[in-house]
Amino acid sequence: MLKVKNINQYYGGSHILRDVSLEANLGKVTVVLGRNGVGKTTLLKSLMGLVPIKNGSIEFDGKAIESATPYQRARAGIGFVPQGREIFARLTVEENLAMGLAYKSSSTPVPAELYELFPVLKQMLKRRGGDLSGGQQQQLAIARALAAQPKLLVLDEPTEGIQPSIIKDIGRVIRMLADRGDMAIVLVEQYYDFAEALADDYLVMERGEVIARGLGKDMQSDGIRKLVAI
């Protein structure tokens, strides 16, 4: 579904991404790990077109998208959950979910499945996003990205600042979405145990480069915890 090949990206004179390649396949969770400041978020912003790449290629669903705008990538079927959630604090939960359908017809309903995945959102439809707890806001951000039924879901550290019970709920939803087989998932994560539990494939970044990659089931034997320990 997603093929990234040898992309490079710079901020000023700093070389942030160095020949980074990755693949994300339908029905699989591809986990990107690494310490703070190694380029993980920049990689996701490059995937979404929020920052330009210097060279390399990004292919989604068989088509080159490295020159596409962020909204064109969203329309093509990429859902993005940014670090820090970035929900609309003054809009209600219902209005936030509707924003995920902004490029669809005005009559397009919010998929009922979202309330099955995140029951708490149905109870809080009329509550403002800013009044939700951090964990509830994260669930809302994920649901908003899922509203348009993307073929690729990209998540940037969804466990950051979230209570353990909701981390488990989010992990359950991610695994369920992948197991359906009609969506690829790219997950950037620092919480190692969460990443290991979900990873079908993994890659580890350091100083803008991929220094290790493999199958999720091999993360323990590959000694990946030591590579990402702070």
Secondary structure as GFF3:
##gff-version 3
##sequence-region A 1 230
A	DSSP	beta_strand	2	11	.	.	.	ID=ss1
A	DSSP	beta_strand	14	24	.	.	.	ID=ss2
A	DSSP	beta_strand	29	33	.	.	.	ID=ss3
A	DSSP	alpha_helix	40	48	.	.	.	ID=ss4
A	DSSP	beta_strand	55	60	.	.	.	ID=ss5
A	DSSP	beta_strand	63	64	.	.	.	ID=ss6
A	DSSP	alpha_helix	70	76	.	.	.	ID=ss7
A	DSSP	beta_strand	78	81	.	.	.	ID=ss8
A	DSSP	alpha_helix	93	99	.	.	.	ID=ss9
A	DSSP	alpha_helix	113	117	.	.	.	ID=ss10
A	DSSP	alpha_helix	119	123	.	.	.	ID=ss11
A	DSSP	three_ten_helix	129	131	.	.	.	ID=ss12
A	DSSP	alpha_helix	134	146	.	.	.	ID=ss13
A	DSSP	beta_strand	152	156	.	.	.	ID=ss14
A	DSSP	alpha_helix	164	179	.	.	.	ID=ss15
A	DSSP	beta_strand	184	188	.	.	.	ID=ss16
A	DSSP	alpha_helix	192	198	.	.	.	ID=ss17
A	DSSP	beta_strand	201	206	.	.	.	ID=ss18
A	DSSP	beta_strand	209	215	.	.	.	ID=ss19
A	DSSP	three_ten_helix	216	218	.	.	.	ID=ss20
A	DSSP	alpha_helix	224	228	.	.	.	ID=ss21
###
